[in-house]
């Protein structure tokens, strides 16, 4: 995966990142941006639950007087991402009207701020992510086929944690060290049985769930070996 990321990092084409909730899609997007050499910012937008007007205003901005209450011009996030990366996550939840506008942005590199008749140009690189099954959404007509083809010039699939168990020791060590540093504690030693225990668990919340377990355990830790109680209790629940 990282070899592929390195090979596509400097292209200007869109990237679609797929994977379950909590696998680290935004971290992959940030890695792409870091390796791209783009001078602009990394700007993230959550597409879930936004109606078309809110999505358009958030992404494209508006001119003064575009609607009631628009007493000044507002630049959208697409302008903030100029010469950088625009990361659209939960793209599978985007409504149809917004999908059309996003398609124009991808095809023509143009967008219309609300209340403006002339298009503006964008040079931001687009990276999108979803935890939904796009094949199913395409069959039901919930997601446009032309937008899907435009988004997936480059595709990255991040496997769930249960399919890459060898990552668990590395992640546990990282999260223990990071949490201990944040809390101002000495880094506790994990029990030898911890990794074996964690490898028996399916992790429906993936890496984010593992991180929460470690944070809770280290927060409660007083001295000696890190307790297994928190991990066992979480798995039992």
N, C-alpha and C positions, 0 to 999 in steps of 0.2 A: 504493500500500500504506500509506504513512504518513498519507495523508488519511483512509483508512478506519480506521486505528488511532485517530486523533484523534476520529473520529466515534463510536466504540464504547467508548472508554476509560472513560467514567464510567457505563456500564451495569453491572448486577450479574449479567448473564447469562454463561454459560460461553462460552469462546472455544476453538476448535480450530485449531491452527497445524500446517500440513503443509509438508513439504519434505525434500529429501535430507539426509543427514548432512553437517554442516559448513556449512549455509547461514546459520545464525545464529538458530535458532528460540528459544533461550533469551534472546538479546538482544532479540528482538521481544517476548517475554513480559515482560521487565524494563521495556521501554519502555511497554507497556500499564500496568504497575503504577505507573510513575513518573507517567504522565499521569492515572491514575484518581483521584488525590486521596485514596486510602484511607490511613488513619493506621497500619494494621498493617504487618507485615513481608512481604517476598517470601520464600516458602519453597519450595524445589525438592525434588521426590521423583522418583527414577528407578524406574519401574515394571517395568523389564526384569529378568527372572530371579528375581523374588521369588515364593515360594510364598504361599498365601493367609494363613497364620499370620504370616509375617514382614511381609507387606504390611499386614495389619490392625494388628499391633503397632506398626509404624513410623508408620502414618498415624493410627490411632485411639488408640493407647496401651493401657494395661491397669491394672487395680486390683491392689492387693496380694493375693497368693494366687491370682491367676488361673490360674497354672500353676506347675509345679515350678521353683523358682528365682526366681519373681517375689516378691521379699522386700520390695518397696516399690512404691507406685503410680508409674506413668510416664505423663506426658502425651504424647500423640502430636503429630505435626507439624501436624495439622489445627488443634490448639489453639494451636500457635505461630503459625499463620497467621491467627488471629482478627483481624477487621477489616482483613485484608490480602489477599494473593493466594497461593493454593496452586497451584504449577506442577507438573503431572504430565507428565513427559516419557517417551518410549517407551511411550505409552499403548497402542499396538497390540500390545504383548507381554504385556499384563495377562491373567492366567488368568481362567477363567469365574467362579469363586467370588468373586474380588475385583471382577470387573465388576458383579456383583449388588449388592455393598455400595456400590460407587461410584455406581451408579444410584440407590440409596436416598438417598445423600448429596445428589445433584443434584436429585432430585424433592422430597424432604421437608426437606432441610437438616438431616438427623439422622444420627447415627452411634452405634455401640455400642462403647465401649472393651471389650477382652477381660475377661470376668469380671463385666461390669455388665449388669443386666437392663433398666435404664431408659435410654432414648436421651438423648444430649446434643445440643444445638443447635449448628450452625455458621453463622457469617456470613461465612466466607472466600469470596472469589471464586475460581472454578475456571478455570484456563487449562491446556489439555492440548496435547501435541505428539506427532507421530509422523513417522517417516521411511518407514513402511510403507504399502502400498496398501490402504486400508481397504475399498474396493469389493471387492477380491479376498477379504479376510478375512470380509466379510459374506456373500459367496457360499458360502464353505466352512464357514460357521458358527463360525469362530474368534472373531468379534467380534459382540456382541449388537446387533441393529438398534435396540432401544429406547435403549440407551446411546449409540449413534451419533447418534440424533436429538436426544438431550438435550445432547450435547457440542457439536453444531455449530450452535448458535443464531447465533453469529458465526464466520465461517470466514476464515482467512488462509492463502494459499498463497504461499510464498517460492520464486521460480524459482531453478534452479541457476545458478551463476556463468557457465557457458558460454552461457547465454541472456541475460546482461546484461553484455556485455563492456565497456560504457562505464563500469562501476563499477571496473574493474581499476586504472586510473590513480589514482583516489581512494584505493582500498584500499592499493595499494602505497606511496603517499606516507605514508599514516597509519601503516602497519606499520613502515616505515623509521624514521620519526620516533620512534615509540613504543619500538622496539627499541634505537635509539641512546641514547635517554634512559635506558632501563633499564640499559644496559651502561655508561653514563657516557662515551659516545663522541660525537664530532661527527657530525652527520647527514651521511651520505655522499650524493653525487650519483649517481642512477641513470643508466646509459647510455641513450642515445636509443633503442637497439634493444630495450630490455627489454620495453616495453609491446607492441610488435609481436610479439615472441617469445611472450609470455604469452597473447596473443590467439589463437595457433594451437593452444593446449593445451586439452584438454577438462575438466580439473580434476575428477576423480572425487571428490576430497575437499573440493571447493568452497572456501569462504573459509578454513576451518581449514587446508587444504593450502597455500593461497597464503601464509598467515601463517607457516607452518613454513618454507617456502622462503625468505621474507624474513629471518626470524630467523637461519637458518643462514648466509645470505649476509652479513648485517651482522655476525654474530659473528666470521666469518673475515676481515672487511675490515680492512685496515691503513691505507691512505691512497689518495688519488686517487679515480677513478671506481669505483663499485661493480662488481665483476666479474660477468660473465655465466656464468662456469663453473658455479657452484652450480646456477643455474636450468637450464642446458642438461643438466647431469648428472642432475638430478631428472626432467626431461621424458624423457630417454633411458631411464632406468630404468622 
